[in-house]
């Protein structure tokens, strides 16, 4: 994932809304959102079919985690795929426990640079790992933007302001966020949707998390650049976050 937009506390029905694009090699295979069952939590996430991890997920407690790389950071030879960190953060008894698990993993095994955003209706935290240093950033504002080239709050994407209008119905808000995710840049603006033969935007997500993520979840996922691939609704998979004994 190379861009994440997190909106919090703007709607009682969906107190957490996340929009993001994944930029990657175009020949790297991936699967759309599906169920991942950890040791403690049930998680919905798309899957990187080469390394097995993910770049975005939501668990049965309504915690969301998303990942970007850090442009220009040194690649650590033999390091594990950073995609496992999203599942690690979500397979925990709460947001802080997930952050602690990630910090422990990074301390034990060298990782290449990343920014991991972990959020729920109450808090948003960014773990930034660069140059062997892990920094925790507690984000208090109700809007967060990070990219692989920008730290928290360093970029204001063109067209984001209309998506932040007060009392905006969810469908209209997601439509306006989709416009942001389709922006090719130009005229001095940072490209959000990147097109290339070998590397570019390979998927896009619009995720709205209700207080009970098993009921009322919205996840619109485009299996390609969002200016060409349609968004399809995967929110009905929220029921799979329920334990099997409860009908999941």
KAQUIQUI-V724258 format. One record per residue. N is the residue number from 1. RES is the residue in one small letter. SS is DSSP state (hx for helix, st for strand, lp for the rest). NEAR is the number of other ideal C-beta (glycine too) atoms within 10 Angstrom. D_FIRST is the distance of its C-alpha to the first C-alpha in Angstrom with 2 decimals. Layout:
n: <N & N>
res: <RES & RES>
ss: <SS & SS>
near: <NEAR & NEAR>
d_first: <D_FIRST & D_FIRST>
This chain:
n: <1 & 2 & 3 & 4 & 5 & 6 & 7 & 8 & 9 & 10 & 11 & 12 & 13 & 14 & 15 & 16 & 17 & 18 & 19 & 20 & 21 & 22 & 23 & 24 & 25 & 26 & 27 & 28 & 29 & 30 & 31 & 32 & 33 & 34 & 35 & 36 & 37 & 38 & 39 & 40 & 41 & 42 & 43 & 44 & 45 & 46 & 47 & 48 & 49 & 50 & 51 & 52 & 53 & 54 & 55 & 56 & 57 & 58 & 59 & 60 & 61 & 62 & 63 & 64 & 65 & 66 & 67 & 68 & 69 & 70 & 71 & 72 & 73 & 74 & 75 & 76 & 77 & 78 & 79 & 80 & 81 & 82 & 83 & 84 & 85 & 86 & 87 & 88 & 89 & 90 & 91 & 92 & 93 & 94 & 95 & 96 & 97 & 98 & 99 & 100 & 101 & 102 & 103 & 104 & 105 & 106 & 107 & 108 & 109 & 110 & 111 & 112 & 113 & 114 & 115 & 116 & 117 & 118 & 119 & 120 & 121 & 122 & 123 & 124 & 125 & 126 & 127 & 128 & 129 & 130 & 131 & 132 & 133 & 134 & 135 & 136 & 137 & 138 & 139 & 140 & 141 & 142 & 143 & 144 & 145 & 146 & 147 & 148 & 149 & 150 & 151 & 152 & 153 & 154 & 155 & 156 & 157 & 158 & 159 & 160 & 161 & 162 & 163 & 164 & 165 & 166 & 167 & 168 & 169 & 170 & 171 & 172 & 173 & 174 & 175 & 176 & 177 & 178 & 179 & 180 & 181 & 182 & 183 & 184 & 185 & 186 & 187 & 188 & 189 & 190 & 191 & 192 & 193 & 194 & 195 & 196 & 197 & 198 & 199 & 200 & 201 & 202 & 203 & 204 & 205 & 206 & 207 & 208 & 209 & 210 & 211 & 212 & 213 & 214 & 215 & 216 & 217 & 218 & 219 & 220 & 221 & 222 & 223 & 224 & 225 & 226 & 227 & 228 & 229 & 230 & 231 & 232 & 233 & 234 & 235 & 236 & 237 & 238 & 239 & 240 & 241 & 242 & 243 & 244 & 245 & 246 & 247 & 248>
res: <x & x & x & x & x & x & x & x & x & x & x & x & x & x & x & x & x & x & x & x & x & x & x & x & x & x & x & x & x & x & x & x & x & x & x & x & x & x & x & x & x & x & x & x & x & x & x & x & x & x & x & x & x & x & x & x & x & x & x & x & x & x & x & x & x & x & x & x & x & x & x & x & x & x & x & x & x & x & x & x & x & x & x & x & x & x & x & x & x & x & x & x & x & x & x & x & x & x & x & x & x & x & x & x & x & x & x & x & x & x & x & x & x & x & x & x & x & x & x & x & x & x & x & x & x & x & x & x & x & x & x & x & x & x & x & x & x & x & x & x & x & x & x & x & x & x & x & x & x & x & x & x & x & x & x & x & x & x & x & x & x & x & x & x & x & x & x & x & x & x & x & x & x & x & x & x & x & x & x & x & x & x & x & x & x & x & x & x & x & x & x & x & x & x & x & x & x & x & x & x & x & x & x & x & x & x & x & x & x & x & x & x & x & x & x & x & x & x & x & x & x & x & x & x & x & x & x & x & x & x & x & x & x & x & x & x & x & x & x & x & x & x & x & x & x & x & x & x>
ss: <lp & lp & st & st & st & st & st & st & lp & lp & lp & lp & lp & lp & lp & st & st & st & st & st & st & st & st & st & st & lp & lp & lp & lp & st & st & st & st & st & st & st & st & lp & lp & lp & lp & st & st & st & st & st & st & st & lp & lp & lp & lp & lp & lp & lp & st & st & st & st & lp & lp & lp & lp & st & st & st & st & st & st & lp & lp & lp & lp & lp & lp & lp & lp & lp & lp & lp & lp & lp & lp & hx & hx & hx & hx & hx & hx & hx & lp & lp & lp & lp & hx & hx & hx & hx & hx & hx & hx & hx & hx & hx & hx & hx & hx & hx & lp & lp & lp & lp & lp & st & st & st & st & st & st & lp & lp & lp & lp & st & st & st & st & st & st & st & lp & lp & st & st & st & st & st & st & st & lp & lp & lp & st & st & st & st & st & lp & lp & st & lp & lp & lp & lp & lp & lp & lp & lp & lp & hx & hx & hx & hx & lp & lp & lp & lp & lp & lp & hx & hx & hx & hx & hx & hx & hx & hx & hx & hx & hx & hx & lp & lp & lp & lp & st & lp & lp & st & lp & lp & lp & lp & lp & lp & lp & lp & lp & st & st & st & st & st & st & st & st & st & st & st & lp & lp & lp & lp & lp & lp & lp & lp & st & st & st & st & st & lp & lp & lp & lp & lp & lp & lp & lp & st & st & st & lp & hx & hx & hx & hx & hx & hx & hx & lp & lp & hx & hx & hx & lp & lp>
near: <28 & 23 & 28 & 29 & 25 & 25 & 24 & 22 & 10 & 19 & 17 & 9 & 9 & 20 & 19 & 25 & 22 & 24 & 29 & 26 & 29 & 25 & 24 & 19 & 12 & 15 & 10 & 13 & 10 & 16 & 12 & 16 & 24 & 14 & 12 & 22 & 12 & 13 & 6 & 14 & 21 & 22 & 24 & 27 & 24 & 23 & 20 & 20 & 10 & 14 & 13 & 12 & 20 & 29 & 28 & 25 & 26 & 28 & 27 & 20 & 18 & 21 & 26 & 27 & 33 & 29 & 28 & 28 & 20 & 20 & 11 & 9 & 17 & 11 & 9 & 13 & 7 & 7 & 13 & 16 & 14 & 23 & 22 & 18 & 26 & 28 & 22 & 20 & 30 & 28 & 21 & 24 & 11 & 12 & 23 & 12 & 13 & 28 & 20 & 13 & 17 & 23 & 14 & 11 & 15 & 22 & 10 & 8 & 11 & 13 & 20 & 17 & 22 & 23 & 27 & 26 & 28 & 25 & 25 & 20 & 17 & 12 & 15 & 24 & 21 & 22 & 22 & 20 & 22 & 16 & 8 & 12 & 9 & 15 & 11 & 10 & 16 & 8 & 18 & 8 & 10 & 13 & 16 & 21 & 20 & 29 & 24 & 19 & 15 & 17 & 17 & 19 & 14 & 10 & 18 & 13 & 22 & 16 & 16 & 20 & 11 & 14 & 23 & 14 & 11 & 5 & 6 & 16 & 9 & 15 & 10 & 12 & 22 & 21 & 16 & 18 & 27 & 18 & 18 & 22 & 24 & 18 & 19 & 13 & 13 & 9 & 5 & 6 & 14 & 15 & 14 & 29 & 20 & 16 & 13 & 11 & 7 & 7 & 14 & 19 & 28 & 22 & 22 & 27 & 25 & 25 & 28 & 25 & 26 & 20 & 13 & 14 & 26 & 20 & 12 & 14 & 25 & 19 & 25 & 21 & 21 & 24 & 16 & 14 & 22 & 26 & 17 & 11 & 15 & 10 & 18 & 12 & 12 & 19 & 21 & 10 & 18 & 22 & 14 & 20 & 23 & 16 & 10 & 9 & 6 & 9 & 9 & 16>
d_first: <0.00 & 3.78 & 5.83 & 7.34 & 11.03 & 13.22 & 16.84 & 19.43 & 23.15 & 23.57 & 24.93 & 26.95 & 25.99 & 22.20 & 21.87 & 18.07 & 15.94 & 12.15 & 10.51 & 7.01 & 5.79 & 3.72 & 5.84 & 7.89 & 11.62 & 13.24 & 15.48 & 13.12 & 14.18 & 12.39 & 14.10 & 13.78 & 14.08 & 17.03 & 18.88 & 18.29 & 21.36 & 21.39 & 24.52 & 24.59 & 22.11 & 21.07 & 17.39 & 15.75 & 12.42 & 11.23 & 11.80 & 11.08 & 14.74 & 15.19 & 14.39 & 14.58 & 11.76 & 8.83 & 5.42 & 7.48 & 11.28 & 14.58 & 17.83 & 21.46 & 22.06 & 19.54 & 17.21 & 13.49 & 10.89 & 7.17 & 5.51 & 4.75 & 7.30 & 10.55 & 11.98 & 15.49 & 15.50 & 17.72 & 16.55 & 18.67 & 20.64 & 20.69 & 18.03 & 16.51 & 13.04 & 10.78 & 9.54 & 13.03 & 12.62 & 11.05 & 14.11 & 16.33 & 15.67 & 16.38 & 19.38 & 21.54 & 24.38 & 22.68 & 20.00 & 21.95 & 22.70 & 19.06 & 18.46 & 21.62 & 20.61 & 17.47 & 19.75 & 22.32 & 20.13 & 18.97 & 22.63 & 23.87 & 21.67 & 20.19 & 16.39 & 14.53 & 12.99 & 10.13 & 9.72 & 9.92 & 10.86 & 13.57 & 15.60 & 18.56 & 21.30 & 22.97 & 20.56 & 17.20 & 16.53 & 14.13 & 14.59 & 14.14 & 15.17 & 16.51 & 19.73 & 20.54 & 20.66 & 18.90 & 19.17 & 19.05 & 18.73 & 20.21 & 19.25 & 22.25 & 21.51 & 20.55 & 17.76 & 14.76 & 12.34 & 10.03 & 8.14 & 8.00 & 11.57 & 12.77 & 13.75 & 14.48 & 16.58 & 16.84 & 15.67 & 17.31 & 15.87 & 18.78 & 19.84 & 18.34 & 21.88 & 23.17 & 20.58 & 22.01 & 25.57 & 27.50 & 28.47 & 26.22 & 26.23 & 22.95 & 23.03 & 23.60 & 20.93 & 18.27 & 19.84 & 19.59 & 15.94 & 15.47 & 17.50 & 15.23 & 12.18 & 14.69 & 15.92 & 16.40 & 17.64 & 21.03 & 24.03 & 22.49 & 19.34 & 15.81 & 14.21 & 11.46 & 11.75 & 12.25 & 14.78 & 16.04 & 18.01 & 16.17 & 12.70 & 10.91 & 8.91 & 9.40 & 8.72 & 8.81 & 9.93 & 12.83 & 13.87 & 17.27 & 18.66 & 22.48 & 24.61 & 25.07 & 21.80 & 24.02 & 25.75 & 24.37 & 20.62 & 18.87 & 15.70 & 15.45 & 13.11 & 13.22 & 13.07 & 12.67 & 12.45 & 13.71 & 16.67 & 17.97 & 16.82 & 18.22 & 16.67 & 18.34 & 19.19 & 18.34 & 19.65 & 22.85 & 21.20 & 21.48 & 24.99 & 23.77 & 22.80 & 26.56 & 28.47 & 30.14 & 33.47 & 32.45 & 31.56 & 27.91>
